[in-house]
Amino acid sequence: MALKKSRKKNTTQSQNEKRDCNQIRNELLSDDASSRRWAARDIVNCPGATHMLLDQLNNEEEPSVRQVILSSLTQLGDSEAVEGLVNCLRSEDASLRNEAIEAMKQLPEEVAPIMATLLNDPDPDVRIFAVNILESLCHDDVEQWLVSVIRDDEHVNVCATAVDLLGEVGSEISIEALTGLKDRFTEEPYIQFAADLAIKRISGD
């Protein structure tokens, strides 16, 4: 009898959870911002949560709701969430791009496997955003990624962003690449200045 009772209880609980998730999905599409905000928080335990959050993120105009959506996406942290955040980097909405960058900074282990791809993206803006993500990405390969950028990237603004960060996190292994960067952009005063500053900081002069 006890087993039957337990089985019945679990079935009821499952039905309640399903009903709750359906309600949360509806609230995520509500006209009321407060309802959407609570739904964006509570939906993380529902099946298909990442897909629904990303769909709403693309349509959400209320900043406070968008912040909760992004927080929930970082909490989920699955490959679909990361891919969705990457897509936000291509958005025409500057606020959404910046918010996506901040969210990706919270997912170092999940973002690291795709960082090389981002740093080689055909769009230089995406490459700059990728460098910005590296600023807070606690990963052993950050310096090597930055060295690769200043050694190989042909876009001066991408290299400028990377050299600024190398000035903060670089070590002696970056000096050769920094010197090479100066040789590649001999007519770019900022590159010369930033590279010299980074080399000076690294060398302790």
N, C-alpha and C positions, 0 to 999 in steps of 0.2 A: 504493500500500500504506500509505503514511504517513497519508493522509487516512482510510482505512478504520480504521486502528488508533486514530487520534485520536477518530473518531466512536464507536467501541466503548468507549473509555475514558470519554468524556463520558456515555454511556448508563449505564455502570456507576456512575459518580459520582452521577448523578441518582437511580438506584435506591437507592444507599446513603443519600443525603440524605432520600429519601422514607421509607425504613425508619427512619432516625434520628428523623425528626419524629413518626412514629407511636409510637415508643418514648417520646419526650418527652411526647407527649399522654397516654399511659398513666401516666407517672410523675407528671404534674401532678394526677392523680386518686388517687395512691397513698395508702395509710394512713400511710405514713412521712413525717413532716414534712420531714426532710432531703431526701428524694427530690423532694418537691413544690417545695422551695426551689430546688434545682438546676434543675429543669424550668422553673420560672418565669423563671429567668435565661436558659436556653438556647433557649427557645421563640420568641424574638423574630424569628428568621430563618425560621420556619415559616409556611406559608400559614394564614391564619385565626387568627394568634396573638392578636390583640386580642380577638376574640370569646371565645376559650377562657380568656384571662386574666380577662376581666370576669366570665365565668360562675363561675370559681373564686373570684374576689374576693368574690362575694356569699355564698359558702359557707365561706370560709376562716376558721378560728378561731385559728390559730397566728399571733401578731403578727409573728414574723420572716419567715414565708412571705408574709404580706400586704405587708410592706415591700418585698420583692423583686418581688412582682406589681406594685405601684404604681411601682416604679423602672422595670420593663420597659415599663409603659404610657406613662410619660413618655418613654422612649427611642423608642417607636413613634410617639407623638404624633399619630396620625391622628384624623380627625373622630370615628370610632367610640370611640376612647379618651377623647376629651374629653367626648363625650356620656355615656359610662359614668361618668366622674368627676362630672359634673353630677348624675347620678342618685344618686350616693353622698351628695350634699349633702342629700338628702331621707330618708336612712336614719335609723332610730331609734337606731342605734349611734353614740354620740358620738365614739368613737375613730375609726371609719371616716370620719365626716364631717371630723374634723380632719386625718386623713391625706390625704383627697382634696383638701382645701384646700391643704395643703403641696405635693401633687403638681401641682396646677393652677398654683401659683406658679412652677413650673419650666417652664411652657409659655406664656410671654407672647404669642408670635406666634399660637399656636393658640387661646388663650383670648380674646384681644382682640376678634375678630369677634363673639363671643357675649356680651360683657360688658354691653352695653346691654340685652340680653334678660334677663340674670340680675338686673340692677339694677331691672328692672321686673317681676320675678316676683311672682305673687299672694301667695306665702308670704313674710312679712317675715323669717323666719329665713334663707331662701335669699338675700334681699337683704343681710342682715347678713354672711353668709358671703362674698358677692360683694365687699363692701367689704373684708373681711379679706384676700381674695385680692389686692386692689389694693395692699395694703401692700407687697408685694414684686414687684409687676408693673411692670417697667421699661418703661413705655410713655408716649408723649408726651401721651396723652389722660387720664391718671390724674386730674389736677387737674380737668379739665372734667367728667369723670364724677362726681367727688365734689361739685362745685358743683351739678350737676343733681340729685343726691340731696338735698342740704340745701335746695334751692330747691323741689323738687316732692314729695318723699316725705312722706306724712302720718303715718308711724309714728315716734314719738319715739325708740325704741331704734335704728332704722335711722339716723336723723339724728345721734344721739349717737355712733354708731360712725364715721360719716363725718366729723363735725366733729373728732373726736379725730385722725384721720389728716390732715385738712387743716391741723391745727395743726403737723404735721411737714413736709408737702410743699407747702402752699399758698403762693401769691404774692399780690401786690396785686390780681390779678384776682378773687380770692376774697372780698375784703373786703365788697363790696356784698351778696353772697349770705349771708355770715355775719351781717351786720346784719339782713338780711331774716329769717334763721332766728330771731334773737332776737325779732323782732316776731311771728313765727308761734307761738312757744312762750314767751309771756311769763310763764307760771306754772310753767315747768320750770326749777328752780334749776340743775340740772347743765348744761342747754343754755346758759343765760346765762353760767355760769362758763366752760365750754369754748369758747364762741364768743368771749368777751372775751379769753381766753388766746390763742386762735389769732390774733385781730386784733392783739393786743399783740406777739406774736412776729413776725408778718408786717410790722408797721409798724416794728419795731425799737425800740419804746418801752421 
